[in-house]
């Protein structure tokens, strides 16, 4: 007996048909065993064809039963409860249990199994009665329904697969034109001003984009002020307009005829940093700039004849946010304008007023003392500054005096930089007022103050614990005692720069303790002093000790300059001291015992840059260049040949026997050194190969040539 399919069991009954009872199971079995005939057999076959996918691959056309519109349906799906077969009276169990559907599979790939001879289930449970008032199908979920007929391809059954749509290429895509404006502005900010101006020639749109004010918020002309015309610069400032915050017109003398252009000046109304140093600008234009920019914080009017006390009054009344003011070499400004600025600008921190008259005014100094906001004060070439005014600046007037120290009790000053260069009226009395009152001072310049001696500086240096820069150039009254005091001061570990140029009384006795105590020095200027080769050797040893404390050089790293020494025109410095510096720069240090390296020697990380006697300077520069490139072998070879030449040259100058031979050897050594100094072009080939002999000849060798 063939197994019955599900479609052959599903039959329709009229409404008046009564439902079979469980007791009449023999009648049901007899009904199922009878084969359909005639019209029922035809309908049964059509049902079987419509619900089976077995004929999908036999050339039949696509089924149109699955429509995109309307409710999609699935045949032969039971809606009955999979519970008891007698729960509703209309359904007799689930038709899709794993045991009952074993012999009734309709999949095309499944193999029909023969049912057992004695079924262990009731075949009446497979019967499902269809009535008009009960739904016989269920719609697909909305997320499974096809959206359009073009998007799905249906074949034979209810399964579908998506069809890949063709990707349409974007026609005529303009990458730069479609880019957001903010990104374009950000890209153009990486260009220099010259490059931006060149890009403006591309097209009209590029011209408008390149002169957008967002690109010119910081307009600094120091790099191109000589190459730009006045009209082009004015157009840039006009187009930038209110976007400009930092305007530096230093040296723009070509704007002399443009200052009368009111639209050019009125375009800038949001300036914060403003510099007109070196410009040929009139007084009215300066006042206009200051009046319409009330948010100015940094003002530079250095060297302007149009800057007067009236401009200082405008700054005091209209620009209260000013923090930095540079009025150096402004001959029309004096103490009357400065006192207005001090009273009207409470945030003033930096004041540069070189060659300004009126610093002997006690009222002005008292105002600065009461404010106590200045961190940097530069008074170069102010002959009007004297000891009394400096005392009023530091200690005030009429302050309470300490009975033990006999000094006024005042709060410490906030000064960090103090420049008193060429203040010839300052003596030790005025310098002593700084002692104990400037603990935050980092830089002190007292160059060319001829009235200073060891007494004033010896009292001041121990009271400045964080001093880093000390300039005592051309102070002839100093001796080695002030250097010894500096070496014992608490600022010795922090000192980085010292200048004792033209201090002819200073020598080895003072500089050797300074080099031993100040281990972080980066610049030493001691030309025209009495130092000798011992100071250069000690400087080289100090840098060698510093290199040992740092990490060794890797294969890709190169040395850098760690100490700059100026020692020319020193009568006691000879070529042996210079040779010591060159030797230490290219020296191979032995490996440290605590290191975990491979055991090979290392080259110095920091070297000395030396300025020495004029005839030796080319050799020193060439040696330094080779060391900085990492060519230590060539640098050592140059130093060795230069040493041989210097030794033979000294021997040639001695009289006695074999003088002619010594002179010949000196000439040969000189020519070999010349070859090596040119990069070793003639090394190992012969004497005088790297350059013509006649070109090397000195002016005193051949009178004719």
ZIUR-V592371 format. One record per residue. N is the residue number from 1. RES is the residue in one letter. PSI is psi in whole degrees, -180 to 180 (none if undefined). NEAR is the number of other C-alpha atoms within 10 Angstrom. D_CENTER is the distance of its C-alpha to the mean C-alpha in whole Angstrom. Layout:
N&RES&PSI&NEAR&D_CENTER / N&RES&PSI&NEAR&D_CENTER
This chain:
1&X&128&7&89 / 2&X&146&9&86 / 3&X&143&12&83 / 4&X&140&14&83 / 5&X&167&15&79 / 6&X&-36&20&78 / 7&X&-30&20&79 / 8&X&-20&17&82 / 9&X&-31&15&83 / 10&X&113&16&81 / 11&X&158&13&84 / 12&X&144&12&84 / 13&X&145&13&87 / 14&X&166&9&89 / 15&X&-30&10&89 / 16&X&-1&6&92 / 17&X&132&9&91 / 18&X&148&8&92 / 19&X&139&10&89 / 20&X&152&14&91 / 21&X&160&10&91 / 22&X&-22&13&90 / 23&X&-19&7&94 / 24&X&55&10&94 / 25&X&-30&13&92 / 26&X&-36&10&95 / 27&X&-38&11&95 / 28&X&-43&15&92 / 29&X&-37&13&92 / 30&X&-35&9&95 / 31&X&-40&10&93 / 32&X&-32&15&90 / 33&X&-23&11&92 / 34&X&128&8&94 / 35&X&142&8&92 / 36&X&149&14&91 / 37&X&152&10&93 / 38&X&-125&7&93 / 39&X&-37&9&91 / 40&X&-35&12&89 / 41&X&-39&13&88 / 42&X&-46&12&87 / 43&X&-38&14&85 / 44&X&-40&18&84 / 45&X&-40&13&82 / 46&X&-40&12&80 / 47&X&-40&16&79 / 48&X&-39&16&78 / 49&X&-40&13&77 / 50&X&-25&16&74 / 51&X&5&18&73 / 52&X&136&15&72 / 53&X&20&17&69 / 54&X&-20&15&72 / 55&X&18&13&72 / 56&X&-32&15&69 / 57&X&17&10&69 / 58&X&33&7&72 / 59&X&6&7&71 / 60&X&154&10&72 / 61&X&168&10&69 / 62&X&141&13&67 / 63&X&138&15&68 / 64&X&18&11&67 / 65&X&-24&13&68 / 66&X&110&22&65 / 67&X&150&16&64 / 68&X&-30&15&60 / 69&X&152&11&62 / 70&X&-175&8&64 / 71&X&120&14&65 / 72&X&148&19&64 / 73&X&157&16&67 / 74&X&127&15&67 / 75&X&162&13&71 / 76&X&39&13&72 / 77&X&124&12&70 / 78&X&137&18&72 / 79&X&8&14&71 / 80&X&162&16&73 / 81&X&129&13&72 / 82&X&24&15&72 / 83&X&-135&12&74 / 84&X&143&11&78 / 85&X&-12&17&80 / 86&X&24&12&82 / 87&X&-45&13&80 / 88&X&-16&12&80 / 89&X&-13&10&83 / 90&X&-20&17&82 / 91&X&147&23&80 / 92&X&58&24&81 / 93&X&171&22&77 / 94&X&140&20&74 / 95&X&6&21&75 / 96&X&31&15&71 / 97&X&156&10&72 / 98&X&-34&8&71 / 99&X&-40&9&75 / 100&X&-29&17&76 / 101&X&15&15&74 / 102&X&-39&13&75 / 103&X&8&18&78 / 104&X&31&19&77 / 105&X&139&18&73 / 106&X&7&18&73 / 107&X&144&12&70 / 108&X&-24&12&70 / 109&X&-8&9&69 / 110&X&154&9&71 / 111&X&129&11&74 / 112&X&125&15&77 / 113&X&143&12&78 / 114&X&132&12&82 / 115&X&154&14&83 / 116&X&157&8&85 / 117&X&-39&7&89 / 118&X&97&6&89 / 119&X&144&8&86 / 120&X&8&8&85 / 121&X&167&10&83 / 122&X&117&12&85 / 123&X&-17&14&85 / 124&X&-20&20&85 / 125&X&-16&16&82 / 126&X&-11&20&81 / 127&X&132&20&82 / 128&X&121&20&80 / 129&X&126&16&82 / 130&X&123&17&81 / 131&X&154&15&82 / 132&X&-29&10&81 / 133&X&3&7&80 / 134&X&135&10&77 / 135&X&138&10&74 / 136&X&0&15&74 / 137&X&164&15&70 / 138&X&142&14&67 / 139&X&157&11&64 / 140&X&152&13&61 / 141&X&156&9&58 / 142&X&-32&10&56 / 143&X&-11&7&53 / 144&X&-6&8&55 / 145&X&139&16&56 / 146&X&142&20&56 / 147&X&-33&13&54 / 148&X&158&10&56 / 149&X&-25&12&58 / 150&X&-22&11&56 / 151&X&-12&13&53 / 152&X&150&17&56 / 153&X&113&14&58 / 154&X&135&17&61 / 155&X&112&18&64 / 156&X&-49&21&67 / 157&X&-158&19&66 / 158&X&13&15&63 / 159&X&145&10&60 / 160&X&156&14&58 / 161&X&145&11&54 / 162&X&150&11&52 / 163&X&129&10&52 / 164&X&129&8&48 / 165&X&148&8&47 / 166&X&134&6&46 / 167&X&125&6&43 / 168&X&127&6&43 / 169&X&144&7&40 / 170&X&120&6&38 / 171&X&131&6&40 / 172&X&59&6&38 / 173&X&120&9&34 / 174&X&102&8&32 / 175&X&-49&7&28 / 176&X&-36&10&27 / 177&X&-34&10&29 / 178&X&-10&8&29 / 179&X&140&10&26 / 180&X&149&9&25 / 181&X&-35&12&24 / 182&X&-39&9&21 / 183&X&-39&11&19 / 184&X&-41&14&20 / 185&X&-38&15&19 / 186&X&-37&12&16 / 187&X&-44&10&16 / 188&X&-19&16&17 / 189&X&-19&15&14 / 190&X&-9&11&13 / 191&X&154&13&16 / 192&X&161&10&17 / 193&X&-38&19&20 / 194&X&-41&12&22 / 195&X&-35&12&21 / 196&X&-41&19&22 / 197&X&-38&16&25 / 198&X&-37&11&26 / 199&X&-23&16&25 / 200&X&-12&16&28 / 201&X&-4&12&31 / 202&X&-52&9&31 / 203&X&179&10&33 / 204&X&-41&10&33 / 205&X&-40&11&31 / 206&X&-36&15&28 / 207&X&-45&16&29 / 208&X&-35&12&29 / 209&X&-40&19&26 / 210&X&-25&26&24 / 211&X&24&19&26 / 212&X&140&17&25 / 213&X&-22&19&24 / 214&X&-25&19&21 / 215&X&-12&21&19 / 216&X&35&23&20 / 217&X&-30&19&19 / 218&X&98&17&17 / 219&X&95&18&20 / 220&X&114&16&20 / 221&X&12&18&22 / 222&X&-21&12&22 / 223&X&-15&10&21 / 224&X&16&12&24 / 225&X&-21&18&26 / 226&X&-17&12&29 / 227&X&-1&9&29 / 228&X&143&13&29 / 229&X&166&13&33 / 230&X&-41&16&33 / 231&X&-41&12&34 / 232&X&-41&11&31 / 233&X&-40&17&29 / 234&X&-40&18&31 / 235&X&-39&13&31 / 236&X&-45&18&27 / 237&X&-39&24&28 / 238&X&-43&19&31 / 239&X&-36&19&29 / 240&X&-44&22&26 / 241&X&-126&23&28 / 242&X&-7&18&27 / 243&X&-22&21&24 / 244&X&124&24&23 / 245&X&-34&22&21 / 246&X&114&19&20 / 247&X&113&20&23 / 248&X&105&19&23 / 249&X&34&20&26 / 250&X&125&19&26 / 251&X&6&17&29 / 252&X&76&23&30 / 253&X&-15&16&34 / 254&X&-9&16&35 / 255&X&13&18&34 / 256&X&-39&13&38 / 257&X&-4&11&40 / 258&X&-6&14&37 / 259&X&-21&17&37 / 260&X&-8&14&41 / 261&X&105&11&39 / 262&X&-35&11&39 / 263&X&-32&13&37 / 264&X&-43&18&34 / 265&X&-40&20&34 / 266&X&-12&15&35 / 267&X&-26&18&32 / 268&X&108&20&29 / 269&X&-1&20&30 / 270&X&32&18&27 / 271&X&142&24&25 / 272&X&-37&18&23 / 273&X&126&19&22 / 274&X&124&21&25 / 275&X&125&19&26 / 276&X&24&20&29 / 277&X&128&22&29 / 278&X&3&17&32 / 279&X&148&21&33 / 280&X&76&19&36 / 281&X&146&22&37 / 282&X&173&15&40 / 283&X&-41&15&40 / 284&X&-40&14&41 / 285&X&-38&16&37 / 286&X&-44&19&36 / 287&X&-37&18&38 / 288&X&-44&15&37 / 289&X&-45&18&33 / 290&X&-33&22&33 / 291&X&-34&16&36 / 292&X&9&18&34 / 293&X&86&20&31 / 294&X&-7&20&31 / 295&X&19&18&28 / 296&X&135&25&27 / 297&X&-29&19&25 / 298&X&120&19&24 / 299&X&128&22&27 / 300&X&107&20&27 / 301&X&31&23&31 / 302&X&131&22&31 / 303&X&15&18&34 / 304&X&126&23&36 / 305&X&-22&18&39 / 306&X&-8&22&39 / 307&X&118&22&38 / 308&X&-176&19&41 / 309&X&-27&20&41 / 310&X&-39&17&42 / 311&X&-36&22&38 / 312&X&-37&25&38 / 313&X&-37&18&40 / 314&X&-42&20&38 / 315&X&-42&26&35 / 316&X&-35&22&37 / 317&X&-31&16&38 / 318&X&-16&19&36 / 319&X&72&23&32 / 320&X&-9&20&32 / 321&X&5&19&29 / 322&X&128&25&28 / 323&X&-29&19&26 / 324&X&129&19&26 / 325&X&124&20&29 / 326&X&110&20&29 / 327&X&31&25&33 / 328&X&142&23&33 / 329&X&29&20&36 / 330&X&101&22&37 / 331&X&-18&17&41 / 332&X&12&16&42 / 333&X&136&24&40 / 334&X&-162&18&42 / 335&X&-26&18&43 / 336&X&-39&16&44 / 337&X&-35&20&41 / 338&X&-38&23&39 / 339&X&-30&21&41 / 340&X&-41&20&40 / 341&X&-42&24&36 / 342&X&-39&22&37 / 343&X&-30&17&39 / 344&X&-13&21&37 / 345&X&90&19&33 / 346&X&-14&17&33 / 347&X&12&16&29 / 348&X&121&24&29 / 349&X&-32&18&27 / 350&X&126&20&27 / 351&X&115&20&30 / 352&X&113&20&30 / 353&X&54&24&34 / 354&X&138&23&35 / 355&X&35&23&38 / 356&X&136&24&39 / 357&X&158&21&43 / 358&X&15&18&44 / 359&X&1&22&42 / 360&X&6&19&46 / 361&X&116&18&46 / 362&X&-33&18&47 / 363&X&-42&17&46 / 364&X&-45&21&43 / 365&X&-35&24&42 / 366&X&-36&20&43 / 367&X&-42&17&41 / 368&X&-38&20&38 / 369&X&-41&21&39 / 370&X&-38&12&40 / 371&X&-52&14&37 / 372&X&46&19&35 / 373&X&-13&18&31 / 374&X&131&22&30 / 375&X&-22&17&28 / 376&X&126&19&28 / 377&X&118&18&31 / 378&X&117&20&31 / 379&X&54&22&35 / 380&X&138&23&35 / 381&X&34&21&39 / 382&X&92&22&40 / 383&X&-19&21&44 / 384&X&-16&18&45 / 385&X&127&22&43 / 386&X&-176&19&46 / 387&X&-38&18&46 / 388&X&-45&17&48 / 389&X&-36&23&45 / 390&X&-36&21&42 / 391&X&-38&21&44 / 392&X&-32&23&44 / 393&X&-37&23&41 / 394&X&-41&25&40 / 395&X&-7&24&43 / 396&X&-171&22&44 / 397&X&129&17&48 / 398&X&31&8&51 / 399&X&160&11&49 / 400&X&139&13&51 / 401&X&136&12&51 / 402&X&129&11&51 / 403&X&-23&9&55 / 404&X&-45&6&54 / 405&X&-10&8&51 / 406&X&39&9&52 / 407&X&149&13&49 / 408&X&145&17&48 / 409&X&103&15&46 / 410&X&153&15&43 / 411&X&153&12&39 / 412&X&149&15&37 / 413&X&154&21&35 / 414&X&10&17&31 / 415&X&134&22&30 / 416&X&-27&18&27 / 417&X&129&21&28 / 418&X&119&19&31 / 419&X&111&20&32 / 420&X&34&23&36 / 421&X&132&22&36 / 422&X&25&19&40 / 423&X&86&23&41 / 424&X&-15&20&44 / 425&X&-3&16&46 / 426&X&135&23&44 / 427&X&-172&17&46 / 428&X&-27&18&46 / 429&X&-45&17&48 / 430&X&-36&20&45 / 431&X&-33&19&42 / 432&X&-24&18&44 / 433&X&-20&23&43 / 434&X&-22&25&40 / 435&X&123&19&41 / 436&X&-9&15&40 / 437&X&-6&21&38 / 438&X&67&22&35 / 439&X&-17&18&33 / 440&X&6&18&30 / 441&X&128&23&30 / 442&X&-26&20&27 / 443&X&128&20&28 / 444&X&125&20&32 / 445&X&114&20&33 / 446&X&35&24&37 / 447&X&141&23&37 / 448&X&26&20&40 / 449&X&91&22&42 / 450&X&-15&18&45 / 451&X&2&16&47 / 452&X&148&24&45 / 453&X&-173&17&46 / 454&X&-27&17&46 / 455&X&-48&16&47 / 456&X&-46&20&45 / 457&X&-32&22&41 / 458&X&-28&20&43 / 459&X&-26&18&43 / 460&X&-41&22&40 / 461&X&-41&25&38 / 462&X&-13&19&39 / 463&X&8&20&38 / 464&X&90&22&34 / 465&X&-19&19&33 / 466&X&29&18&29 / 467&X&131&26&29 / 468&X&-27&20&27 / 469&X&127&19&28 / 470&X&121&19&31 / 471&X&113&20&33 / 472&X&40&22&37 / 473&X&134&21&37 / 474&X&40&19&41 / 475&X&96&22&42 / 476&X&-18&20&46 / 477&X&2&15&47 / 478&X&153&21&45 / 479&X&-175&18&46 / 480&X&-15&18&45 / 481&X&-36&15&46 / 482&X&-32&20&43 / 483&X&-36&24&40 / 484&X&-38&18&42 / 485&X&-39&21&42 / 486&X&-39&24&38 / 487&X&-27&24&38 / 488&X&-3&17&40 / 489&X&158&19&37 / 490&X&-13&17&35 / 491&X&-3&21&32 / 492&X&-43&25&33 / 493&X&-19&18&30 / 494&X&-11&17&27 / 495&X&131&26&28 / 496&X&-30&19&26 / 497&X&135&20&28 / 498&X&137&19&31 / 499&X&119&20&33 / 500&X&32&26&37 / 501&X&137&22&38 / 502&X&19&21&41 / 503&X&88&22&42 / 504&X&-10&20&45 / 505&X&-3&17&47 / 506&X&142&23&44 / 507&X&-150&20&44 / 508&X&-35&17&44 / 509&X&-28&16&45 / 510&X&-35&21&42 / 511&X&-31&24&39 / 512&X&-45&20&40 / 513&X&-34&19&40 / 514&X&-43&22&37 / 515&X&-33&22&35 / 516&X&-33&14&37 / 517&X&-35&20&36 / 518&X&92&20&32 / 519&X&-8&18&30 / 520&X&23&19&27 / 521&X&139&24&27 / 522&X&-12&17&25 / 523&X&129&19&27 / 524&X&121&20&31 / 525&X&111&20&33 / 526&X&38&25&37 / 527&X&155&23&38 / 528&X&43&21&42 / 529&X&-174&23&43 / 530&X&21&21&45 / 531&X&162&24&43 / 532&X&-167&17&44 / 533&X&-22&20&43 / 534&X&-37&17&43 / 535&X&-41&22&40 / 536&X&-40&25&38 / 537&X&-38&18&39 / 538&X&-37&19&38 / 539&X&-41&24&34 / 540&X&-39&23&34 / 541&X&-37&17&36 / 542&X&-44&19&33 / 543&X&-32&24&30 / 544&X&-41&19&32 / 545&X&-38&12&32 / 546&X&-36&16&29 / 547&X&-33&19&28 / 548&X&-29&16&30 / 549&X&-8&8&29 / 550&X&174&11&25 / 551&X&146&11&25 / 552&X&158&18&26 / 553&X&139&15&25 / 554&X&179&10&24 / 555&X&-29&7&26 / 556&X&-8&6&22 / 557&X&157&12&21 / 558&X&152&16&22 / 559&X&162&17&23 / 560&X&164&16&21 / 561&X&121&14&23 / 562&X&-16&17&24 / 563&X&128&21&26 / 564&X&126&17&27 / 565&X&131&18&31 / 566&X&112&19&33 / 567&X&36&25&37 / 568&X&162&18&39 / 569&X&34&17&42 / 570&X&115&20&43 / 571&X&-27&14&47 / 572&X&0&14&47 / 573&X&124&21&44 / 574&X&-178&13&45 / 575&X&-22&16&44 / 576&X&-37&16&44 / 577&X&-38&19&41 / 578&X&-40&21&39 / 579&X&-35&19&40 / 580&X&-40&19&39 / 581&X&-44&24&36 / 582&X&-39&26&36 / 583&X&-41&17&37 / 584&X&-30&20&35 / 585&X&-35&28&32 / 586&X&19&25&33 / 587&X&144&18&35 / 588&X&113&14&35 / 589&X&142&16&35 / 590&X&152&12&37 / 591&X&144&16&36 / 592&X&149&13&36 / 593&X&-27&8&38 / 594&X&-10&6&36 / 595&X&159&10&33 / 596&X&28&8&33 / 597&X&-166&11&33 / 598&X&-9&7&35 / 599&X&-4&11&37 / 600&X&156&10&36 / 601&X&160&14&35 / 602&X&155&17&31 / 603&X&160&22&30 / 604&X&146&25&28 / 605&X&-35&23&25 / 606&X&141&20&25 / 607&X&175&25&27 / 608&X&131&22&29 / 609&X&118&20&28 / 610&X&134&21&32 / 611&X&116&19&34 / 612&X&-153&21&37 / 613&X&144&19&41 / 614&X&-40&10&40 / 615&X&-22&8&42 / 616&X&-14&13&40 / 617&X&-40&15&37 / 618&X&-40&13&37 / 619&X&-42&20&37 / 620&X&-42&23&35 / 621&X&-42&15&32 / 622&X&-41&17&33 / 623&X&-44&24&33 / 624&X&-38&23&30 / 625&X&-40&13&28 / 626&X&-38&18&30 / 627&X&-42&24&29 / 628&X&-27&20&25 / 629&X&-10&13&26 / 630&X&8&18&27 / 631&X&76&14&31 / 632&X&-30&19&33 / 633&X&-45&13&36 / 634&X&-37&18&36 / 635&X&-42&27&35 / 636&X&-37&20&38 / 637&X&-41&17&40 / 638&X&-43&26&39 / 639&X&-38&24&40 / 640&X&-43&15&43 / 641&X&-35&20&45 / 642&X&-37&23&44 / 643&X&-43&17&45 / 644&X&-42&16&48 / 645&X&-43&22&48 / 646&X&-38&17&48 / 647&X&-46&15&51 / 648&X&-31&20&53 / 649&X&-38&19&53 / 650&X&-39&12&54 / 651&X&-34&15&57 / 652&X&-26&19&58 / 653&X&-8&12&58 / 654&X&147&12&61 / 655&X&-170&10&64 / 656&X&-164&7&67 / 657&X&154&8&68 / 658&X&27&10&66 / 659&X&-37&14&64 / 660&X&-39&12&64 / 661&X&-39&11&62 / 662&X&-37&19&60 / 663&X&-39&18&59 / 664&X&-42&14&59 / 665&X&-34&18&56 / 666&X&-40&22&54 / 667&X&-42&16&54 / 668&X&-42&16&53 / 669&X&-37&22&50 / 670&X&-42&22&49 / 671&X&-37&24&49 / 672&X&-38&25&47 / 673&X&-35&27&45 / 674&X&-40&25&44 / 675&X&-44&22&44 / 676&X&-34&23&41 / 677&X&-25&24&39 / 678&X&7&14&39 / 679&X&11&15&37 / 680&X&30&18&40 / 681&X&-31&16&42 / 682&X&14&19&45 / 683&X&127&16&45 / 684&X&-3&9&48 / 685&X&-43&10&50 / 686&X&177&12&51 / 687&X&130&18&51 / 688&X&24&20&50 / 689&X&-34&17&49 / 690&X&-17&20&45 / 691&X&155&15&46 / 692&X&141&9&50 / 693&X&-39&11&52 / 694&X&-34&11&53 / 695&X&-26&7&49 / 696&X&-16&13&49 / 697&X&137&12&52 / 698&X&169&9&52 / 699&X&-18&8&53 / 700&X&4&6&56 / 701&X&-49&10&57 / 702&X&118&9&59 / 703&X&-37&7&60 / 704&X&-50&4&61 / 705&X&none&7&58
